[in-house]
Amino acid sequence: MDSDTSRRNEGSVPEVKELLAATATQVDEHLPRYLPAGDRFGAQIVEAMHYSLPGGKRLRPAIVMESAETFGLPGAEVLPTACGFELFHTATLIHDDLPAIDNSPLRRGRPSCHTAFDEATAVLAGDGLIIAAYSALAAQEEVARVPAGAIVRVIGEFCTFTGATGVIGGEAADIRGEKQPLDRVLLEYIHLHKTAKLFEAATRAGAILAQAPEEQIELIGSYGRTLGLLFQVTDDILDVTSCAATLGKPVGLDDQAGKQTYPALVGVDGAGQYAEQLATQARELAEDLPANSEFWQGLIALTLERRT
Amino acid sequence: MDSDTSRRNEGSVPEVKELLAATATQVDEHLPRYLPAGDRFGAQIVEAMHYSLPGGKRLRPAIVMESAETFGLPGAEVLPTACGFELFHTATLIHDDLPAIDNSPLRRGRPSCHTAFDEATAVLAGDGLIIAAYSALAAQEEVARVPAGAIVRVIGEFCTFTGATGVIGGEAADIRGEKQPLDRVLLEYIHLHKTAKLFEAATRAGAILAQAPEEQIELIGSYGRTLGLLFQVTDDILDVTSCAATLGKPVGLDDQAGKQTYPALVGVDGAGQYAEQLATQARELAEDLPANSEFWQGLIALTLERRT
């Protein structure tokens, strides 16, 4: 491939940023639909759920929507499912920040949920957001063009990718790996489960709802998984190289906690090289997608150069 | 109604106990299907999820199954959904027992999850079980006779009855009510949300999956809600009158924590009278159900006289 082709395939970072900003606006408008109104006695828990939502990049919902677009279903038609991914992701952030887990006082640029409220409220707000996530996934039924069978499949897969075999299992391994000898196999397990599986689920969900062929669901899922691994490596790097004001959460926590990370295992430069390898793999997968290739290529470039 | 009719309608407690024991066996055989196998790095979280399951009465899954039976669908055909209710219920027990919430060292006759493992594992095991619950609800699709649309409806309703407008909202109100002046309106809110809504959801789920008419779904839901209120009042009474060895969890915790309870508000006798009122309401609702009346009546009698 000559350098011109390579440049064309990389997608345009500013265009992807613009598209992400537009989908984030749509997602932010829709998210409150899946949060209950607070009543007299339930006001605080609902407030804590709302409190934790602002400030995210809405990357996972954008991926759901763009995956649907890739297979011919307008992104707006999968907004309920897209919101489900963001609600779940936010729930995991609240629980991760708890004193018993990562004990992080700052998230999305302001005090974390248990810091702003209290621990009990943060546990329950996280639970409420996991449930709200499924509520959003089930609300996908209101979109007439998506068959109920596809929705049930997405819900079932979401469980596999997020539960003890997915995100939650990754979190558990992440904690167990603290202050243990660095171990590449464990580190790969953590990154795959904690982060990449939700990206894989997001790409697959859009494709399933758009009734894409099975081999295309697998293909875009592989892209999502690889992008997720890339995202987590860059996250590890930012924890070493960024500052809290830019990132909206504390930096240096991984090192303090003795976490398994690529910078710890192979240094910041080595981690950067691994990121480049993942980006190459993801680019190759994106080339085989039937449409929307500019977006998927641009997303890789954006992730490689991300600062937040 | 003469006393003979009244006796006939009360159902037989030994028969209901026998039926509950039989369904509990079925449920216990099925539950592991919705828990992942532990792998090298995910073993502990899965172990903590398994650890928390034994010892329950499996009342909520039995209600799902008997509700389906009431409307002509064999209970065994809704086992996935029934298991979903038990998995969710177990998740709430784990999170309730956490130091930041009820700080309870004992559950189902042995150390609570965070006592046997640690707090981080208990938070994540609870999350894993909430997700496993939805996995079971979605697995209802494997039963050919239930349409996908009914499954999506059950999942959507489950969210409403369990999230911040349901069980989780009730938990939050329960904590907020601690050491506050006793308030009947708050107490009713707590009992309705924390306990009764999951019973209502369980009765409705069986009926929805069996494709019962809407007014029958409402009717059995009202029965379930009333039974749930009765169950929680008797729970409050047992916390005052029972002992830990019988109950499998500590007693007297409500009083220690300054919780809103009926014994605190109106005394043990007053709480008993309220239980009788609820039982009367539930009996009247059960009389209008089209079938399986012996079971529903017996369940009321069993709840009134329960010791665990």
Interface residues (C-beta under 8 A of the other chain):
Chain A: L35 P36 G38 D39 R40 F41 G42 Q44 I45 V46 M49 A91 T92 H95 L98 A100 I101 D118 E119 A120 T121 V123 L124 G126 D127 G128 I130 I131 A132 Y134 S135 L137 A138 A139 E141 P147 A148 G149 I151 V152 R153 I155 G156 F158 C159 T160 T162 G163 A164 T165 I168 G169 E171 A172 A173 I175 R176 G177 L186 Y189 I190 H193
Chain B: L35 P36 G38 D39 R40 F41 G42 Q44 I45 V46 M49 A91 T92 H95 L98 A100 I101 D118 E119 A120 T121 V123 L124 G126 D127 G128 I130 I131 A132 Y134 S135 L137 A138 A139 E141 P147 A148 G149 I151 V152 R153 I155 G156 F158 C159 T160 T162 G163 A164 T165 I168 G169 E171 A172 A173 I175 R176 G177 L186 Y189 I190 H193
